[in-house]
Amino acid sequence: MLVEYIQEALGSAEYKKLENGTWFAEIPGFKGVWANGKTVEECRKELVEVLEEWLILKLRDADPIPLVKGYEISIKKVTSV
């Protein structure tokens, strides 16, 4: 499910070619998730890494994570019996 979530989030990424010839990408709704690269492929690879790290921090801090096309990532407290 995590892989599908990441793929769906990346599907909404917006890419722009900058004046200096590099590529910039961000994912709307994911504050702070952006990347820059010499090629669109390099930019996308960096964006995947940034998104993965962002998700880890959100989970660690128990911060809300956006719902993406029906996919939800959350931590639920489990009590032992």
C-alpha positions as a printed Julia matrix, in Angstrom:
81×3 Matrix{Float64}:
  0.0    0.0     0.0
  2.87   2.4     0.7
  4.22   1.94   -2.82
  0.79   2.67   -4.31
  0.43   5.77   -2.12
  3.79   7.11   -3.28
  3.0    6.35   -6.93
 -0.34   8.16   -6.72
  1.25  11.15   -4.97
  3.94  11.32   -7.66
  1.22  11.2   -10.29
  0.01  14.61   -9.11
  3.5   16.15   -9.16
  3.94  19.34  -11.16
  7.15  19.79  -13.15
  8.63  23.01  -14.54
 11.71  23.57  -16.64
 13.56  26.54  -15.17
 15.37  29.27  -17.08
 18.74  27.77  -16.15
 17.75  24.5   -17.85
 17.17  22.47  -14.69
 13.87  20.91  -13.66
 11.81  21.72  -10.57
  8.99  19.56   -9.2
  6.58  19.73   -6.3
  3.53  17.83   -5.14
  0.52  20.03   -4.33
 -0.71  19.47   -0.78
  2.66  18.15    0.42
  4.25  21.22    2.0
  8.03  21.11    1.7
  8.13  18.24   -0.81
 10.02  19.54   -3.83
 13.06  18.63   -5.89
 15.4   20.02   -8.51
 17.52  18.17  -11.05
 19.46  18.56  -14.28
 17.0   16.29  -16.1
 13.35  15.48  -15.49
 14.38  11.92  -14.59
 16.92  13.16  -12.03
 14.32  15.54  -10.64
 11.73  12.75  -10.3
 14.25  10.47   -8.57
 15.06  13.23   -6.09
 11.34  13.9    -5.58
 10.77  10.23   -4.66
 13.55  10.41   -2.05
 12.22  13.66   -0.6
  8.68  12.27   -0.42
  9.87   9.09    1.33
 11.85  11.1     3.9
  8.92  13.49    4.39
  6.58  10.55    5.06
  8.98   9.06    7.61
  9.14  12.38    9.48
  5.36  12.77    9.4
  4.9    9.26   10.8
  7.56   9.78   13.46
  5.97  13.02   14.62
  2.4   11.69   14.29
  1.6   14.57   11.92
 -1.34  14.27    9.53
 -0.56  12.85    6.1
 -2.72  13.85    3.11
 -5.2   11.38    1.69
 -4.23  10.51   -1.89
 -6.87   9.04   -4.21
 -8.35   6.88   -1.47
 -5.01   5.87    0.05
 -4.48   6.76    3.7
 -1.34   6.37    5.77
 -1.64   6.64    9.52
 -0.41   5.14   12.75
 -2.95   3.58   15.03
 -2.27   2.87   18.66
 -2.62  -0.8    19.44
 -3.16  -1.94   22.99
 -2.12  -5.34   24.19
 -4.57  -7.62   25.93
